[in-house]
Amino acid sequence: MKRVIATAVALSALSGLAYAGELPKDDPLVILDNEKKQEHKAIDQQYQRALRSTTEKASDPVRVDPWANMRGADDSKAKK
């Protein structure tokens, strides 16, 4: 009799451990975890997009005319 009870207890403990790691798909904790993963993925995608757009704009050369303010107006009579 003791052997039967010990076997039953061992089987119930092992089966309990096997199912303990699995949560049903409609469990609130699983849903919350999936939402957090999706939110983190969306935030990472936005960050990568922003990072790409800033590096693309920064790599464009900026043309600056240092003599722009030193030149006179083109109102001279010689050019007309």
PyMOL CGO cylinders between C-alpha atoms (Angstrom):
from pymol import cmd
from pymol.cgo import CYLINDER

trace = [
    CYLINDER, 0.00, 0.00, 0.00, 2.82, 2.38, 0.82, 0.3, 1, 1, 1, 1, 1, 1,
    CYLINDER, 2.82, 2.38, 0.82, 4.35, 1.67, -2.57, 0.3, 1, 1, 1, 1, 1, 1,
    CYLINDER, 4.35, 1.67, -2.57, 1.11, 2.63, -4.37, 0.3, 1, 1, 1, 1, 1, 1,
    CYLINDER, 1.11, 2.63, -4.37, 0.78, 5.87, -2.43, 0.3, 1, 1, 1, 1, 1, 1,
    CYLINDER, 0.78, 5.87, -2.43, 4.43, 6.78, -3.04, 0.3, 1, 1, 1, 1, 1, 1,
    CYLINDER, 4.43, 6.78, -3.04, 4.02, 6.10, -6.75, 0.3, 1, 1, 1, 1, 1, 1,
    CYLINDER, 4.02, 6.10, -6.75, 0.87, 8.21, -6.92, 0.3, 1, 1, 1, 1, 1, 1,
    CYLINDER, 0.87, 8.21, -6.92, 2.55, 11.11, -5.12, 0.3, 1, 1, 1, 1, 1, 1,
    CYLINDER, 2.55, 11.11, -5.12, 5.62, 10.90, -7.39, 0.3, 1, 1, 1, 1, 1, 1,
    CYLINDER, 5.62, 10.90, -7.39, 3.51, 10.86, -10.55, 0.3, 1, 1, 1, 1, 1, 1,
    CYLINDER, 3.51, 10.86, -10.55, 1.41, 13.80, -9.44, 0.3, 1, 1, 1, 1, 1, 1,
    CYLINDER, 1.41, 13.80, -9.44, 4.53, 15.79, -8.55, 0.3, 1, 1, 1, 1, 1, 1,
    CYLINDER, 4.53, 15.79, -8.55, 6.17, 15.04, -11.89, 0.3, 1, 1, 1, 1, 1, 1,
    CYLINDER, 6.17, 15.04, -11.89, 3.06, 15.86, -13.90, 0.3, 1, 1, 1, 1, 1, 1,
    CYLINDER, 3.06, 15.86, -13.90, 2.61, 19.08, -11.93, 0.3, 1, 1, 1, 1, 1, 1,
    CYLINDER, 2.61, 19.08, -11.93, 6.16, 20.12, -12.74, 0.3, 1, 1, 1, 1, 1, 1,
    CYLINDER, 6.16, 20.12, -12.74, 5.66, 19.36, -16.40, 0.3, 1, 1, 1, 1, 1, 1,
    CYLINDER, 5.66, 19.36, -16.40, 2.62, 21.62, -16.68, 0.3, 1, 1, 1, 1, 1, 1,
    CYLINDER, 2.62, 21.62, -16.68, 3.91, 24.35, -14.37, 0.3, 1, 1, 1, 1, 1, 1,
    CYLINDER, 3.91, 24.35, -14.37, 6.00, 26.00, -17.08, 0.3, 1, 1, 1, 1, 1, 1,
    CYLINDER, 6.00, 26.00, -17.08, 3.14, 26.26, -19.54, 0.3, 1, 1, 1, 1, 1, 1,
    CYLINDER, 3.14, 26.26, -19.54, 0.52, 28.97, -19.26, 0.3, 1, 1, 1, 1, 1, 1,
    CYLINDER, 0.52, 28.97, -19.26, -2.62, 29.04, -21.36, 0.3, 1, 1, 1, 1, 1, 1,
    CYLINDER, -2.62, 29.04, -21.36, -2.55, 31.49, -24.29, 0.3, 1, 1, 1, 1, 1, 1,
    CYLINDER, -2.55, 31.49, -24.29, -5.47, 33.50, -22.95, 0.3, 1, 1, 1, 1, 1, 1,
    CYLINDER, -5.47, 33.50, -22.95, -3.85, 33.92, -19.53, 0.3, 1, 1, 1, 1, 1, 1,
    CYLINDER, -3.85, 33.92, -19.53, -3.64, 37.65, -18.58, 0.3, 1, 1, 1, 1, 1, 1,
    CYLINDER, -3.64, 37.65, -18.58, 0.07, 37.34, -17.80, 0.3, 1, 1, 1, 1, 1, 1,
    CYLINDER, 0.07, 37.34, -17.80, 0.80, 35.87, -21.23, 0.3, 1, 1, 1, 1, 1, 1,
    CYLINDER, 0.80, 35.87, -21.23, -1.25, 38.58, -22.95, 0.3, 1, 1, 1, 1, 1, 1,
    CYLINDER, -1.25, 38.58, -22.95, 0.51, 41.31, -20.95, 0.3, 1, 1, 1, 1, 1, 1,
    CYLINDER, 0.51, 41.31, -20.95, 3.92, 39.82, -21.74, 0.3, 1, 1, 1, 1, 1, 1,
    CYLINDER, 3.92, 39.82, -21.74, 3.11, 39.68, -25.47, 0.3, 1, 1, 1, 1, 1, 1,
    CYLINDER, 3.11, 39.68, -25.47, 1.92, 43.30, -25.43, 0.3, 1, 1, 1, 1, 1, 1,
    CYLINDER, 1.92, 43.30, -25.43, 5.14, 44.40, -23.72, 0.3, 1, 1, 1, 1, 1, 1,
    CYLINDER, 5.14, 44.40, -23.72, 7.22, 42.54, -26.32, 0.3, 1, 1, 1, 1, 1, 1,
    CYLINDER, 7.22, 42.54, -26.32, 5.32, 44.19, -29.16, 0.3, 1, 1, 1, 1, 1, 1,
    CYLINDER, 5.32, 44.19, -29.16, 5.68, 47.61, -27.54, 0.3, 1, 1, 1, 1, 1, 1,
    CYLINDER, 5.68, 47.61, -27.54, 9.43, 47.14, -27.09, 0.3, 1, 1, 1, 1, 1, 1,
    CYLINDER, 9.43, 47.14, -27.09, 9.75, 46.01, -30.71, 0.3, 1, 1, 1, 1, 1, 1,
    CYLINDER, 9.75, 46.01, -30.71, 7.83, 49.08, -31.94, 0.3, 1, 1, 1, 1, 1, 1,
    CYLINDER, 7.83, 49.08, -31.94, 9.97, 51.41, -29.84, 0.3, 1, 1, 1, 1, 1, 1,
    CYLINDER, 9.97, 51.41, -29.84, 13.15, 49.79, -31.15, 0.3, 1, 1, 1, 1, 1, 1,
    CYLINDER, 13.15, 49.79, -31.15, 11.94, 50.18, -34.75, 0.3, 1, 1, 1, 1, 1, 1,
    CYLINDER, 11.94, 50.18, -34.75, 11.17, 53.87, -34.17, 0.3, 1, 1, 1, 1, 1, 1,
    CYLINDER, 11.17, 53.87, -34.17, 14.62, 54.35, -32.64, 0.3, 1, 1, 1, 1, 1, 1,
    CYLINDER, 14.62, 54.35, -32.64, 16.34, 52.67, -35.58, 0.3, 1, 1, 1, 1, 1, 1,
    CYLINDER, 16.34, 52.67, -35.58, 14.34, 54.78, -38.06, 0.3, 1, 1, 1, 1, 1, 1,
    CYLINDER, 14.34, 54.78, -38.06, 15.24, 57.99, -36.22, 0.3, 1, 1, 1, 1, 1, 1,
    CYLINDER, 15.24, 57.99, -36.22, 18.87, 56.94, -36.02, 0.3, 1, 1, 1, 1, 1, 1,
    CYLINDER, 18.87, 56.94, -36.02, 19.00, 56.23, -39.76, 0.3, 1, 1, 1, 1, 1, 1,
    CYLINDER, 19.00, 56.23, -39.76, 17.35, 59.54, -40.65, 0.3, 1, 1, 1, 1, 1, 1,
    CYLINDER, 17.35, 59.54, -40.65, 19.74, 61.59, -38.52, 0.3, 1, 1, 1, 1, 1, 1,
    CYLINDER, 19.74, 61.59, -38.52, 22.83, 59.87, -39.88, 0.3, 1, 1, 1, 1, 1, 1,
    CYLINDER, 22.83, 59.87, -39.88, 21.63, 60.33, -43.47, 0.3, 1, 1, 1, 1, 1, 1,
    CYLINDER, 21.63, 60.33, -43.47, 21.05, 64.05, -42.93, 0.3, 1, 1, 1, 1, 1, 1,
    CYLINDER, 21.05, 64.05, -42.93, 24.37, 64.48, -41.14, 0.3, 1, 1, 1, 1, 1, 1,
    CYLINDER, 24.37, 64.48, -41.14, 26.31, 62.89, -43.98, 0.3, 1, 1, 1, 1, 1, 1,
    CYLINDER, 26.31, 62.89, -43.98, 25.06, 65.40, -46.57, 0.3, 1, 1, 1, 1, 1, 1,
    CYLINDER, 25.06, 65.40, -46.57, 27.71, 68.09, -47.15, 0.3, 1, 1, 1, 1, 1, 1,
    CYLINDER, 27.71, 68.09, -47.15, 26.60, 71.60, -46.28, 0.3, 1, 1, 1, 1, 1, 1,
    CYLINDER, 26.60, 71.60, -46.28, 27.63, 74.25, -48.77, 0.3, 1, 1, 1, 1, 1, 1,
    CYLINDER, 27.63, 74.25, -48.77, 28.49, 77.53, -47.14, 0.3, 1, 1, 1, 1, 1, 1,
    CYLINDER, 28.49, 77.53, -47.14, 29.66, 80.66, -48.93, 0.3, 1, 1, 1, 1, 1, 1,
    CYLINDER, 29.66, 80.66, -48.93, 31.94, 82.48, -46.50, 0.3, 1, 1, 1, 1, 1, 1,
    CYLINDER, 31.94, 82.48, -46.50, 32.09, 85.58, -48.74, 0.3, 1, 1, 1, 1, 1, 1,
    CYLINDER, 32.09, 85.58, -48.74, 28.31, 85.94, -49.08, 0.3, 1, 1, 1, 1, 1, 1,
    CYLINDER, 28.31, 85.94, -49.08, 28.14, 88.98, -46.77, 0.3, 1, 1, 1, 1, 1, 1,
    CYLINDER, 28.14, 88.98, -46.77, 31.29, 90.61, -48.21, 0.3, 1, 1, 1, 1, 1, 1,
    CYLINDER, 31.29, 90.61, -48.21, 30.05, 91.00, -51.76, 0.3, 1, 1, 1, 1, 1, 1,
    CYLINDER, 30.05, 91.00, -51.76, 28.34, 94.16, -52.79, 0.3, 1, 1, 1, 1, 1, 1,
    CYLINDER, 28.34, 94.16, -52.79, 25.01, 94.44, -54.52, 0.3, 1, 1, 1, 1, 1, 1,
    CYLINDER, 25.01, 94.44, -54.52, 24.86, 93.73, -58.25, 0.3, 1, 1, 1, 1, 1, 1,
    CYLINDER, 24.86, 93.73, -58.25, 23.37, 97.19, -58.92, 0.3, 1, 1, 1, 1, 1, 1,
    CYLINDER, 23.37, 97.19, -58.92, 26.47, 98.53, -60.61, 0.3, 1, 1, 1, 1, 1, 1,
    CYLINDER, 26.47, 98.53, -60.61, 25.98, 100.44, -63.91, 0.3, 1, 1, 1, 1, 1, 1,
    CYLINDER, 25.98, 100.44, -63.91, 28.87, 98.61, -65.55, 0.3, 1, 1, 1, 1, 1, 1,
    CYLINDER, 28.87, 98.61, -65.55, 27.05, 95.29, -65.50, 0.3, 1, 1, 1, 1, 1, 1,
    CYLINDER, 27.05, 95.29, -65.50, 23.79, 96.73, -66.84, 0.3, 1, 1, 1, 1, 1, 1,
]
cmd.load_cgo(trace, "trace")
